[in-house]
Amino acid sequence: MADSMLEPKPTDVELRAVAAGLEAAFERVHRERMQDVPILNPALAVKAVGTRVVQAGWLSALVTPWFINLMLLPRTSGQRQDYLALQIGSTVTHSFPAGRFEFIVGEEGGLGRYQMCSLFSPVLEFESHGAALITAESAVTVLFDVRLADDAEQPAGAGSAGERPHSGGDAMEAGKLSRRGLLFGRNPEAEVVEP
């Protein structure tokens, strides 16, 4: 998913429009398909935060009553074509300063093809919408913290796709950090698990 050239820096209007599009699509999912699902956290609402441009397109963190995900959306027509070439349900590894993370390809009416990296699902541990928003914003911030990466060579571009999309459940095998470790600064190799 190489970009030949990124467009100029996005305006606040563009950033808000991307967030609003994500919110509208997942508010519709909430209203039409998630009612009466027992894993919903009634304290949370649908909200996109931390939207910015990365090599793979638009990056945002999305809070819903059933998940908090990092979301990638295509920004250019070339990226839209690249995303459409990916099989729904397949995974794509993206490199960020904090490490490599796998995103699952999805599609939603009114939004189109996207990629998501689950941070929390379900989100029952969040007592307030504010706490969920802080967590989501923090996830985007630490994604760009080079100090969290292992000692391997740093990627050329944040949000750049790996060599090939692939299927499978090895979601975090590509990186050293777990998604929750990314947020809370824990190295899984240093953690002690008691029986």
C-alpha positions, -999 to 999 in steps of 0.1 A, spaced: 0 0 0 26 24 -10 15 60 -15 31 78 -44 26 111 -26 7 123 4 -16 152 1 -8 184 20 -14 186 58 -51 181 66 -73 210 78 -93 209 110 -124 206 88 -110 175 71 -101 159 104 -135 166 119 -152 152 88 -133 119 91 -142 116 128 -178 125 120 -180 98 93 -166 72 116 -190 82 143 -221 82 120 -213 47 107 -208 32 141 -237 51 157 -258 34 130 -243 0 139 -251 7 175 -287 17 168 -295 -10 142 -274 -41 153 -262 -37 188 -293 -30 208 -299 -56 236 -264 -70 232 -252 -79 267 -216 -67 263 -226 -30 258 -213 -5 283 -242 20 288 -217 46 301 -200 49 267 -211 66 235 -196 65 200 -168 90 196 -137 92 173 -106 109 188 -70 116 178 -76 117 141 -45 123 120 -28 114 88 -4 85 85 11 68 55 -18 43 53 -45 70 54 -65 84 82 -58 71 117 -83 76 145 -92 59 178 -129 50 180 -147 45 213 -181 27 212 -201 10 239 -187 -24 228 -151 -16 218 -122 8 216 -102 3 183 -76 21 163 -91 27 129 -75 33 96 -94 47 66 -81 54 31 -73 91 24 -64 91 -13 -80 74 -43 -50 51 -45 -54 41 -9 -91 34 -15 -81 10 -43 -55 -6 -21 -81 -11 7 -106 -26 -18 -80 -52 -29 -78 -65 7 -100 -94 17 -124 -86 45 -112 -104 76 -76 -105 65 -49 -88 86 -24 -61 76 7 -53 97 14 -16 100 46 -1 114 45 29 138 72 44 159 61 23 189 62 -9 169 43 -31 145 6 -37 149 -19 -59 130 -51 -44 117 -81 -65 106 -98 -54 73 -135 -46 76 -163 -28 58 -193 -9 69 -221 7 47 -217 44 45 -180 42 55 -165 17 31 -135 -5 36 -114 2 68 -88 -15 90 -91 -19 128 -68 -28 156 -87 -38 187 -75 -22 220 -104 -32 243 -134 -54 236 -157 -55 254 -152 -22 273 -171 -30 305 -141 -20 327 -146 17 318 -167 35 345 -172 67 324 -171 79 288 -144 104 298 -121 76 310 -126 57 277 -118 89 257 -86 95 277 -76 59 270 -83 62 233 -65 95 230 -35 81 249 -34 50 226 -29 73 196 -3 93 214 18 64 225 16 48 191 40 75 180 64 71 210 96 57 196 107 48 232 82 20 232 97 2 202 121 -26 206 157 -20 196 150 -30 160 154 -7 131 128 21 131 102 23 103 105 48 76 69 60 78 43 58 105 13 38 96 31 21 67 18 -13 57 38 -45 59 50 -64 29 19 -85 25 -16 -88 40 -23 -122 56 -49 -141 75 -46 -157 109 -48 -151 146 -13 -141 153 -24 -105 160 4 -94 182 32 -118 170 45 -91 148 54 -67 176 68 -70 211 41 -50 228 6 -62 235 -21 -36 227 -28 -31 264 9 -30 271 12 -2 246 -13 18 266 0 10 300 37 9 293 42 -28 301 66 -51 284 50 -86 282 84 -102 285 90 -85 319 56 -93 333 52 -121 359 20 -141 357 10 -158 389 -10 -190 388 
